[in-house]
Amino acid sequence: MNFEELLNTRDIRKTTKVRLPYGYFYKRLIDGKYSNFVEFHDDVADNIAFSSCVKRECEAVEKIAHAGQLRFTPNVGEGGIYAIAVEVGHFITMEQLLNEEPSVVARKDFISGTLRDLFDLTALLHEQEIYHVCYAPSNILVRKKDQQVCLLCHGSFYQRLDQDVLYDGVEDYVAPEVFEGGAIDARTDVYSLGKFIAWLYESSGLPMELKGVVEKATAEDPEKRYATVEAMRHAINARRNMRRSGVMAAVALTVALIIVGLFFYLLPSPDPVEYVQPVDEPIPDEMLEEDMEALLGIGADADSAALAGIVVKEQLKNDSLGYSEGKMREYNAKAEAIFRKQFSKAADAIISSVYTPSNMSGSANAFAAKNSWMTEELAKKQKELMELSGLSSEHTQRVASEIIEQITQKKREALDKDYMGIKKQKDEQESSARRVPGDNKK
């Protein structure tokens, strides 16, 4: 392969398309720089009202001052707007992120940070009467640099289009009234956000404090949902705080019960005790210098003073054998080393069964199912080994996340980089590679 062919191959790999509900998101090398583009689906762009919808949105989003709101410029051809050039940055969909790094959900503050960014941006959009409508994982972008959640192409600007065509494949994340020609408002976004939260916890299971919130947010009747996203956020925070308070109360009650139990356990026994006056015979020095095991074997003929001295010496010896902080650290370090070794072996076997060439070249849905199974198995193994090691849940979760990331990275590097299930779009890529979206259609 000569240098020119190498550059062409690199260009093709870098311009791999990712399917969004309304078009394909990809990079294109233009004048030595990579630019982001969204090329709209033909059945969407062919609508006579489509160009005006894109122009209205382009003007409106310029007023949104938030890092998560992406700016864009329409590309106009003879038939109207067929694509948009998106601001510079390395973006992937939320769906891609979890497929590439399934352990990311276990990172501290990832889920809470993602929801915080979405709620902040959505509340800001609602102030301008802009509604995103579809929070499907494939319709939420993430900036790779800082994992900032970003949104593009808000559904409320495209109400004049055929909604069944626009949201083909992601219908589960769109409120029912949208397809019935009903009003699109804050309750529409509340429904879709509820569906997205349920998806985030799909592998680990929805926490108890969120089940009621998601159930109300995704009610079929819009009137039974939260009226605003702020009301939904308040409900989530209130339930989480209530759960923390309940946990603290349970811990306090448990500690109190233990203290009371110890108090009664340590009370003197009311049974009469028969005391024996020991003789005032000194303990021979040679006996004190003997090994304790030998002294304990002197037999029943030993006098009471000698036995009493041995008991006192044994008590003094035992009092010095408590666990110090240093010994506890040493124990935890050994327990962590054992946990790392056992979990690394188990995780490698589980991840290797999923990250195979055949799985990578299969369908995205099939790979997502295997990925979900893998996450569940890893969580089970972590819990099992945690109970055996005696380490805390937070400790083992942190170590397990590190191991999973390391193994996942090695598996990805060992496979063909183009493993995202996009090889099936090869014909489509080759045809689009001959066309530069920055140029006007002829």
Beta strands, then each sheet from edge to edge (+ up, - down):
strand 1: 18-19
strand 2: 23-30
strand 3: 33-40
strand 4: 72-77
strand 5: 80-86
strand 6: 91-93
strand 7: 141-143
strand 8: 149-150
sheet 1: 1+ 2- 3+ 5- 4+
sheet 2: 6+ 7- 8+
end
